[in-house]
Amino acid sequence: MARPTSRKPLASPRPDGGHLVKPERLQVVLEAIRDAGDKGITKAGLARKLGEVAMRTVDRAIQLLEEQGARFGKLREGRPALIHFTLEKGPDWDSRITPHARMALEVALMALEGTATELWFDQLEGLRVLADSHLSSRDRELFKALQEHVSLRGGADDQQALDTKMLTQVLLALGHPEGPRELELTYAAASTGRTSVRTVVPFTLTHDVFSGGAFLLAWDQAKQEPRHFRLARIEEAKAQTRRGLIPDKRPLEQARELQIGGWYRLAPPLQIQVRVTGTNWPQALLDAPPALPSVAVRKEKAGSVLLGFQATELSGPTRYILQFGADAEVLEPKELRDHLVKTLKAMTARYR
């Protein structure tokens, strides 16, 4: 019986049109055209990139790339006129990330560096590394300059490292293809640090810039209500085999939409109206309305603005409004006005 002949693996999985041009050379041509940008590159320039090869090799590479789905712009410039190739579309096998997608990734990372938790930043940082390995040298220089010349500050940074094993269990329960599974949590209370074990049905992961933390929003089966669990305080998590049952998703959807600083209570939304005055606050709010639920900012004739938003719990709005000091007055609801009066009296007592 004849022994099967072993096949030597190709240096690249990409097609090369019958080995007329090596896959590595196709990659060099593609990268050279991509790096040239709008100015393009001539056949002679491509030949130099390939190591002073014959022009017919460049012609074959261009032809093969076009057969594989690439589309090139061909600009004629100079005297005598020479064709300058520009890249309009990569071949079908091209795994390069587009500059627009890389820009979105970079902006997201810079925003999270100032306002988020290590959880989201680390996940996107992994994508950045992957993107960089599939980025042309020209675009890599562009984003290096972007990093050096853009600075974002503000918010809070959750510096507590998350347990990878815990997070994996949360994601397994949350992302089960047949629907969320029950999740057993060992959770440490914020006030006492005491731990308790509870069984929940995960609903979604949220990040709140007002508290700088990542939360698991879940249905608490024992209390029959939505609960926010800060991920950094989940000491252990175990995904169960049982499918999680949520009797009514509307409270969870409301909790997701009306979360401010991680605070939420099972109650009808409060319609909050705040008049904001001062030299700079009104225009700042008009220029950049805060990321509050159902936010609306309306300019008044006197130069002040009316800031409206929704909430269910008083602590979140109070924390936000106090930053304006004497330049803010809560008009509605009375419940929030009374809560602020009580809070301010307690603050004043500390300074007597």
VOPAGU-2260 file (C-alpha; in pm, 1 decimal, decimal comma):
REM VOPAGU-2260
SITE   aa  ch    i         X         Y         Z
SITE  MET   A    0       0,0       0,0       0,0
SITE  ALA   A    1     147,1     333,9    -105,0
SITE  ARG   A    2     226,8     573,1     171,5
SITE  PRO   A    3      36,4     902,6     145,6
SITE  THR   A    4     256,5    1189,1      46,3
SITE  SER   A    5     281,8    1467,7     300,6
SITE  ARG   A    6     186,1    1811,1     184,5
SITE  LYS   A    7     390,7    2108,5     287,7
SITE  PRO   A    8     160,9    2375,3     435,3
SITE  LEU   A    9     140,1    2705,0     254,0
SITE  ALA   A   10     318,4    2996,6     411,8
SITE  SER   A   11     -11,2    3189,7     404,1
SITE  PRO   A   12    -373,4    3071,2     389,3
SITE  ARG   A   13    -455,9    3339,9     137,5
SITE  PRO   A   14    -508,3    3244,3    -229,7
SITE  ASP   A   15    -226,3    3327,2    -463,7
SITE  GLY   A   16    -368,9    3256,9    -809,2
SITE  GLY   A   17    -188,5    2934,5    -893,0
SITE  HIS   A   18     137,6    3033,3    -722,6
SITE  LEU   A   19     215,0    3298,1    -985,7
SITE  VAL   A   20     294,0    3536,0    -701,3
SITE  LYS   A   21     373,5    3427,5    -348,4
SITE  PRO   A   22     110,7    3520,2     -84,3
SITE  GLU   A   23     372,5    3718,6     106,1
SITE  ARG   A   24     433,8    3936,8    -197,7
SITE  LEU   A   25      62,3    3998,0    -242,5
SITE  GLN   A   26      55,2    4116,0     117,8
SITE  VAL   A   27     351,2    4351,3      58,6
SITE  VAL   A   28     184,4    4502,0    -250,1
SITE  LEU   A   29    -145,2    4547,7     -65,8
SITE  GLU   A   30      23,2    4713,8     233,6
SITE  ALA   A   31     234,0    4939,9      11,2
SITE  ILE   A   32     -74,3    5064,8    -173,7
SITE  ARG   A   33    -263,4    5107,7     152,5
SITE  ASP   A   34      22,4    5302,7     311,3
SITE  ALA   A   35      49,4    5530,7       8,3
SITE  GLY   A   36    -293,6    5673,8      86,9
SITE  ASP   A   37    -452,7    5923,3    -150,2
SITE  LYS   A   38    -124,3    5997,6    -329,1
SITE  GLY   A   39     -94,0    5640,6    -450,4
SITE  ILE   A   40     215,2    5449,5    -556,3
SITE  THR   A   41     353,8    5364,8    -899,1
SITE  LYS   A   42     449,3    5024,9   -1037,4
SITE  ALA   A   43     814,1    5121,4    -998,7
SITE  GLY   A   44     751,1    5203,3    -634,1
SITE  LEU   A   45     582,8    4865,5    -584,6
SITE  ALA   A   46     872,8    4690,4    -753,9
SITE  ARG   A   47    1112,6    4852,4    -507,1
SITE  LYS   A   48     894,3    4744,6    -215,4
SITE  LEU   A   49     915,6    4387,4    -345,0
SITE  GLY   A   50    1294,2    4400,7    -371,9
SITE  GLU   A   51    1352,6    4529,9    -725,8
SITE  VAL   A   52    1146,7    4260,8    -898,5
SITE  ALA   A   53    1043,8    4268,1   -1263,6
SITE  MET   A   54     745,5    4481,7   -1365,1
SITE  ARG   A   55     557,4    4171,0   -1481,2
SITE  THR   A   56     559,8    4048,2   -1119,2
SITE  VAL   A   57     391,3    4370,7   -1010,9
SITE  ASP   A   58     136,1    4335,7   -1292,2
SITE  ARG   A   59      57,3    3979,2   -1184,1
SITE  ALA   A   60      19,5    4084,1    -821,3
SITE  ILE   A   61    -221,9    4364,7    -913,4
SITE  GLN   A   62    -421,8    4130,1   -1135,8
SITE  LEU   A   63    -440,2    3857,5    -871,4
SITE  LEU   A   64    -549,7    4100,3    -601,7
SITE  GLU   A   65    -826,5    4229,4    -830,2
SITE  GLU   A   66    -939,3    3872,3    -899,7
SITE  GLN   A   67    -956,9    3822,6    -522,6
SITE  GLY   A   68   -1191,9    4116,7    -475,0
SITE  ALA   A   69    -956,8    4415,6    -440,8
SITE  ARG   A   70   -1045,3    4740,2    -612,4
SITE  PHE   A   71    -778,1    4997,5    -697,1
SITE  GLY   A   72    -797,5    5357,1    -804,3
SITE  LYS   A   73    -564,2    5436,4   -1092,8
SITE  LEU   A   74    -457,9    5800,9   -1113,3
SITE  ARG   A   75    -244,9    5926,7   -1401,2
SITE  GLU   A   76       1,6    6197,1   -1298,7
SITE  GLY   A   77     322,7    6353,4   -1424,0
SITE  ARG   A   78     492,0    6374,3   -1762,4
SITE  PRO   A   79     509,2    6120,1   -1898,3
SITE  ALA   A   80     190,3    6015,0   -1718,4
SITE  LEU   A   81     241,5    5735,9   -1466,3
SITE  ILE   A   82     -32,5    5531,7   -1299,1
SITE  HIS   A   83     -52,6    5578,7    -921,9
SITE  PHE   A   84    -244,6    5298,0    -750,8
SITE  THR   A   85    -470,8    5374,8    -452,5
SITE  LEU   A   86    -669,6    5125,8    -247,0
SITE  GLU   A   87   -1048,8    5154,5    -265,5
SITE  LYS   A   88   -1133,3    4806,4    -134,3
SITE  GLY   A   89    -924,1    4522,5       1,4
SITE  PRO   A   90    -939,4    4165,3    -134,3
SITE  ASP   A   91   -1194,7    3923,1       7,2
SITE  TRP   A   92    -939,3    3765,3     240,3
SITE  ASP   A   93    -817,1    4097,5     380,5
SITE  SER   A   94    -863,6    4107,8     757,8
SITE  ARG   A   95    -748,6    4465,8     802,8
SITE  ILE   A   96    -956,7    4681,9    1028,8
SITE  THR   A   97   -1082,0    4999,6     863,7
SITE  PRO   A   98    -949,3    5335,5     986,0
SITE  HIS   A   99   -1306,0    5435,9    1083,5
SITE  ALA   A  100   -1347,0    5130,5    1304,3
SITE  ARG   A  101   -1004,0    5183,1    1458,8
SITE  MET   A  102   -1090,9    5548,1    1525,4
SITE  ALA   A  103   -1409,7    5445,7    1704,9
SITE  LEU   A  104   -1213,7    5193,1    1911,1
SITE  GLU   A  105    -949,0    5448,4    2004,2
SITE  VAL   A  106   -1202,5    5712,3    2110,4
SITE  ALA   A  107   -1388,1    5453,8    2318,3
SITE  LEU   A  108   -1066,7    5353,3    2493,2
SITE  MET   A  109    -970,6    5713,5    2568,3
SITE  ALA   A  110   -1314,6    5781,1    2712,0
SITE  LEU   A  111   -1299,1    5471,2    2931,2
SITE  GLU   A  112    -952,9    5559,9    3059,2
SITE  GLY   A  113   -1107,0    5861,7    3231,0
SITE  THR   A  114   -1449,8    5741,2    3331,8
SITE  ALA   A  115   -1470,0    5367,0    3349,2
SITE  THR   A  116   -1370,4    5048,1    3515,4
SITE  GLU   A  117   -1085,8    4812,4    3434,4
SITE  LEU   A  118   -1338,4    4554,1    3312,7
SITE  TRP   A  119   -1441,1    4740,3    2998,4
SITE  PHE   A  120   -1099,7    4894,8    2940,1
SITE  ASP   A  121    -922,1    4559,7    2950,3
SITE  GLN   A  122   -1168,6    4407,7    2703,9
SITE  LEU   A  123   -1124,7    4690,6    2455,3
SITE  GLU   A  124    -749,3    4696,5    2510,7
SITE  GLY   A  125    -745,4    4338,4    2384,5
SITE  LEU   A  126    -926,8    4452,9    2072,5
SITE  ARG   A  127    -674,3    4733,1    2030,9
SITE  VAL   A  128    -387,3    4483,3    2030,7
SITE  LEU   A  129    -570,2    4271,8    1772,6
SITE  ALA   A  130    -644,8    4578,4    1561,5
SITE  ASP   A  131    -284,0    4692,8    1573,1
SITE  SER   A  132    -169,6    4360,1    1432,9
SITE  HIS   A  133    -400,4    4417,5    1136,1
SITE  LEU   A  134    -321,2    4783,6    1077,1
SITE  SER   A  135    -109,6    4945,1     808,8
SITE  SER   A  136     198,7    5133,6     925,1
SITE  ARG   A  137      49,3    5461,3     797,9
SITE  ASP   A  138    -268,3    5420,2    1002,1
SITE  ARG   A  139     -66,6    5304,8    1303,2
SITE  GLU   A  140     121,7    5634,3    1299,6
SITE  LEU   A  141    -207,2    5823,7    1274,8
SITE  PHE   A  142    -344,4    5663,4    1589,5
SITE  LYS   A  143     -17,7    5701,7    1774,3
SITE  ALA   A  144     -47,1    6076,9    1713,4
SITE  LEU   A  145    -411,5    6064,9    1822,9
SITE  GLN   A  146    -313,4    5910,4    2156,3
SITE  GLU   A  147     -52,7    6179,7    2216,1
SITE  HIS   A  148    -275,5    6476,0    2139,9
SITE  VAL   A  149    -610,2    6383,0    2299,0
SITE  SER   A  150    -667,1    6385,0    2673,6
SITE  LEU   A  151    -988,1    6298,0    2857,1
SITE  ARG   A  152   -1044,6    6352,6    3227,4
SITE  GLY   A  153   -1333,9    6313,5    3464,5
SITE  GLY   A  154   -1555,5    6059,9    3632,1
SITE  ALA   A  155   -1427,9    5786,7    3858,5
SITE  ASP   A  156   -1204,3    5490,3    3797,5
SITE  ASP   A  157   -1290,4    5159,9    3960,0
SITE  GLN   A  158    -942,9    5031,9    4047,6
SITE  GLN   A  159   -1056,4    4703,9    4198,9
SITE  ALA   A  160    -940,2    4412,5    3987,0
SITE  LEU   A  161   -1218,8    4176,9    3887,6
SITE  ASP   A  162   -1193,6    3802,9    3943,7
SITE  THR   A  163   -1175,1    3643,3    3598,8
SITE  LYS   A  164   -1333,8    3320,0    3717,6
SITE  MET   A  165   -1627,1    3511,3    3868,3
SITE  LEU   A  166   -1675,3    3718,5    3556,1
SITE  THR   A  167   -1666,1    3409,4    3335,5
SITE  GLN   A  168   -1947,6    3251,0    3535,5
SITE  VAL   A  169   -2155,3    3569,5    3512,2
SITE  LEU   A  170   -2110,6    3582,3    3136,2
SITE  LEU   A  171   -2189,3    3211,4    3097,4
SITE  ALA   A  172   -2517,4    3253,8    3283,8
SITE  LEU   A  173   -2604,4    3578,0    3106,5
SITE  GLY   A  174   -2519,6    3468,5    2752,5
SITE  HIS   A  175   -2656,4    3115,1    2747,0
SITE  PRO   A  176   -2793,0    3049,4    2393,7
SITE  GLU   A  177   -3119,5    2913,9    2532,2
SITE  GLY   A  178   -3175,4    3206,9    2766,0
SITE  PRO   A  179   -3015,7    3324,5    3093,5
SITE  ARG   A  180   -2939,2    3062,9    3358,4
SITE  GLU   A  181   -2982,1    3110,0    3730,1
SITE  LEU   A  182   -2672,4    3252,9    3896,5
SITE  GLU   A  183   -2562,2    3195,1    4255,5
SITE  LEU   A  184   -2374,9    3495,6    4395,1
SITE  THR   A  185   -2165,6    3546,3    4704,8
SITE  TYR   A  186   -2197,0    3920,2    4754,2
SITE  ALA   A  187   -2035,9    4161,5    5001,0
SITE  ALA   A  188   -2255,9    4442,1    5132,0
SITE  ALA   A  189   -2121,2    4793,1    5079,6
SITE  SER   A  190   -2202,6    4915,3    5431,1
SITE  THR   A  191   -2086,4    4622,2    5646,4
SITE  GLY   A  192   -1873,7    4406,7    5415,0
SITE  ARG   A  193   -2069,7    4101,8    5526,9
SITE  THR   A  194   -2128,7    3841,6    5258,2
SITE  SER   A  195   -2451,7    3668,9    5169,4
SITE  VAL   A  196   -2542,2    3405,2    4913,6
SITE  ARG   A  197   -2832,5    3472,0    4684,0
SITE  THR   A  198   -2972,3    3329,3    4362,1
SITE  VAL   A  199   -3051,0    3573,0    4083,3
SITE  VAL   A  200   -3140,9    3576,3    3716,2
SITE  PRO   A  201   -2892,8    3799,1    3527,8
SITE  PHE   A  202   -3043,6    4055,9    3292,0
SITE  THR   A  203   -2767,9    4286,2    3168,2
SITE  LEU   A  204   -2428,2    4436,5    3251,4
SITE  THR   A  205   -2426,8    4812,9    3292,9
SITE  HIS   A  206   -2163,9    5077,5    3346,4
SITE  ASP   A  207   -2249,8    5399,0    3526,1
SITE  VAL   A  208   -2024,0    5701,5    3477,0
SITE  PHE   A  209   -2162,5    5877,8    3785,6
SITE  SER   A  210   -2022,0    5608,8    4014,1
SITE  GLY   A  211   -1746,0    5478,7    3788,7
SITE  GLY   A  212   -1846,4    5118,5    3831,8
SITE  ALA   A  213   -1964,3    4813,4    3642,1
SITE  PHE   A  214   -2284,0    4650,4    3764,8
SITE  LEU   A  215   -2482,6    4334,0    3708,0
SITE  LEU   A  216   -2852,7    4412,3    3683,1
SITE  ALA   A  217   -3044,6    4101,0    3782,8
SITE  TRP   A  218   -3377,1    3974,7    3909,4
SITE  ASP   A  219   -3347,9    3890,6    4280,1
SITE  GLN   A  220   -3563,1    3582,6    4323,3
SITE  ALA   A  221   -3590,1    3609,4    4701,3
SITE  LYS   A  222   -3700,5    3975,1    4701,6
SITE  GLN   A  223   -3884,5    3954,4    4368,6
SITE  GLU   A  224   -3737,2    4280,8    4242,2
SITE  PRO   A  225   -3454,2    4415,1    4024,6
SITE  ARG   A  226   -3117,9    4461,9    4194,3
SITE  HIS   A  227   -2789,5    4619,2    4089,2
SITE  PHE   A  228   -2480,6    4426,2    4202,8
SITE  ARG   A  229   -2144,8    4600,3    4169,3
SITE  LEU   A  230   -1917,7    4348,5    3999,6
SITE  ALA   A  231   -1622,4    4435,3    4222,5
SITE  ARG   A  232   -1823,4    4320,3    4527,7
SITE  ILE   A  233   -1920,6    3980,9    4383,6
SITE  GLU   A  234   -1678,0    3745,9    4557,7
SITE  GLU   A  235   -1794,5    3430,8    4383,3
SITE  ALA   A  236   -2040,6    3337,2    4111,0
SITE  LYS   A  237   -2167,6    2998,2    3993,4
SITE  ALA   A  238   -2377,8    2956,7    3678,9
SITE  GLN   A  239   -2654,5    2703,1    3737,1
SITE  THR   A  240   -2810,4    2461,0    3488,5
SITE  ARG   A  241   -3164,7    2583,0    3558,0
SITE  ARG   A  242   -3309,9    2838,4    3321,8
SITE  GLY   A  243   -3378,4    3168,1    3493,7
SITE  LEU   A  244   -3738,4    3284,7    3501,2
SITE  ILE   A  245   -3826,1    3654,3    3517,0
SITE  PRO   A  246   -4200,2    3704,6    3574,3
SITE  ASP   A  247   -4203,8    4056,6    3427,9
SITE  LYS   A  248   -3911,9    4218,8    3242,1
SITE  ARG   A  249   -4056,5    4569,6    3253,3
SITE  PRO   A  250   -3915,0    4656,1    3597,9
SITE  LEU   A  251   -3571,9    4540,2    3481,9
SITE  GLU   A  252   -3595,8    4744,6    3163,6
SITE  GLN   A  253   -3693,8    5047,4    3373,2
SITE  ALA   A  254   -3404,1    4984,7    3611,4
SITE  ARG   A  255   -3164,1    4972,3    3318,0
SITE  GLU   A  256   -3296,1    5295,5    3168,7
SITE  LEU   A  257   -3326,2    5494,9    3493,7
SITE  GLN   A  258   -3006,7    5393,5    3673,3
SITE  ILE   A  259   -2810,2    5689,8    3814,2
SITE  GLY   A  260   -2499,5    5601,6    4011,3
SITE  GLY   A  261   -2618,2    5245,9    4067,2
SITE  TRP   A  262   -2924,4    5362,8    4264,7
SITE  TYR   A  263   -3269,0    5236,0    4177,3
SITE  ARG   A  264   -3593,1    5154,8    4353,5
SITE  LEU   A  265   -3908,8    4982,2    4236,4
SITE  ALA   A  266   -4131,3    5288,3    4200,1
SITE  PRO   A  267   -4287,8    5503,5    3927,6
SITE  PRO   A  268   -4033,1    5741,3    3771,8
SITE  LEU   A  269   -3988,5    6082,2    3929,8
SITE  GLN   A  270   -4013,9    6374,5    3685,5
SITE  ILE   A  271   -3735,8    6604,9    3804,6
SITE  GLN   A  272   -3712,6    6975,0    3717,0
SITE  VAL   A  273   -3410,4    7180,4    3824,6
SITE  ARG   A  274   -3347,7    7549,3    3753,9
SITE  VAL   A  275   -2976,6    7615,4    3707,7
SITE  THR   A  276   -2831,5    7967,3    3712,6
SITE  GLY   A  277   -2481,3    8111,4    3738,4
SITE  THR   A  278   -2218,7    8245,4    3502,1
SITE  ASN   A  279   -2111,5    7922,6    3332,4
SITE  TRP   A  280   -2344,3    7637,5    3427,3
SITE  PRO   A  281   -2637,6    7720,1    3193,9
SITE  GLN   A  282   -2428,3    7735,4    2879,0
SITE  ALA   A  283   -2227,5    7429,9    2982,4
SITE  LEU   A  284   -2550,8    7229,6    3016,0
SITE  LEU   A  285   -2674,9    7354,0    2679,1
SITE  ASP   A  286   -2344,2    7266,0    2513,1
SITE  ALA   A  287   -2321,0    6919,4    2668,8
SITE  PRO   A  288   -2641,5    6786,3    2830,3
SITE  PRO   A  289   -2559,8    6527,6    3097,6
SITE  ALA   A  290   -2616,2    6158,1    3029,6
SITE  LEU   A  291   -2919,1    6138,7    3256,9
SITE  PRO   A  292   -3236,8    5940,5    3180,8
SITE  SER   A  293   -3477,0    6129,1    2948,7
SITE  VAL   A  294   -3269,5    6445,3    2987,5
SITE  ALA   A  295   -3387,6    6779,0    2847,0
SITE  VAL   A  296   -3226,1    7121,5    2882,1
SITE  ARG   A  297   -3429,7    7434,2    2798,9
SITE  LYS   A  298   -3301,4    7790,7    2801,4
SITE  GLU   A  299   -3503,3    8053,2    2991,2
SITE  LYS   A  300   -3529,4    8426,4    2920,2
SITE  ALA   A  301   -3346,8    8522,4    3238,8
SITE  GLY   A  302   -3037,3    8332,0    3126,9
SITE  SER   A  303   -3103,1    8029,2    3342,9
SITE  VAL   A  304   -3188,6    7683,1    3213,8
SITE  LEU   A  305   -3443,7    7423,6    3313,0
SITE  LEU   A  306   -3288,0    7080,9    3347,0
SITE  GLY   A  307   -3532,7    6791,5    3334,8
SITE  PHE   A  308   -3469,8    6419,7    3375,6
SITE  GLN   A  309   -3611,9    6104,8    3533,1
SITE  ALA   A  310   -3510,7    5889,9    3827,9
SITE  THR   A  311   -3666,9    5645,9    4072,0
SITE  GLU   A  312   -3436,9    5691,0    4372,9
SITE  LEU   A  313   -3336,3    6016,3    4546,1
SITE  SER   A  314   -2966,6    5954,9    4613,5
SITE  GLY   A  315   -2853,1    5964,3    4250,6
SITE  PRO   A  316   -3020,0    6296,6    4159,5
SITE  THR   A  317   -2905,5    6448,4    4490,6
SITE  ARG   A  318   -2544,3    6355,4    4423,8
SITE  TYR   A  319   -2562,7    6510,0    4078,2
SITE  ILE   A  320   -2746,5    6829,4    4172,5
SITE  LEU   A  321   -2519,3    6916,9    4466,3
SITE  GLN   A  322   -2230,8    6989,1    4229,6
SITE  PHE   A  323   -2408,0    7311,2    4123,3
SITE  GLY   A  324   -2410,8    7443,8    4479,5
SITE  ALA   A  325   -2629,4    7752,9    4523,8
SITE  ASP   A  326   -2677,8    7779,4    4144,6
SITE  ALA   A  327   -2937,0    7500,3    4140,5
SITE  GLU   A  328   -3292,1    7487,5    4272,9
SITE  VAL   A  329   -3509,6    7176,9    4251,5
SITE  LEU   A  330   -3858,8    7274,5    4141,5
SITE  GLU   A  331   -4013,5    6928,8    4124,3
SITE  PRO   A  332   -4087,2    6688,5    4284,3
SITE  LYS   A  333   -4147,0    6796,7    4643,4
SITE  GLU   A  334   -4006,0    6464,6    4763,0
SITE  LEU   A  335   -3666,1    6553,6    4617,0
SITE  ARG   A  336   -3681,0    6912,4    4749,5
SITE  ASP   A  337   -3743,3    6781,4    5100,7
SITE  HIS   A  338   -3461,4    6529,4    5066,8
SITE  LEU   A  339   -3220,4    6803,3    4958,0
SITE  VAL   A  340   -3324,7    7027,1    5248,0
SITE  LYS   A  341   -3255,4    6744,2    5490,5
SITE  THR   A  342   -2920,3    6671,1    5324,0
SITE  LEU   A  343   -2812,2    7036,7    5326,8
SITE  LYS   A  344   -2904,9    7078,6    5692,6
SITE  ALA   A  345   -2690,7    6778,1    5779,4
SITE  MET   A  346   -2404,2    6925,1    5573,3
SITE  THR   A  347   -2434,4    7264,3    5742,8
SITE  ALA   A  348   -2421,6    7101,3    6086,7
SITE  ARG   A  349   -2078,2    6961,5    6005,4
SITE  TYR   A  350   -1934,7    7310,6    5958,1
SITE  ARG   A  351   -2065,1    7477,6    6273,2
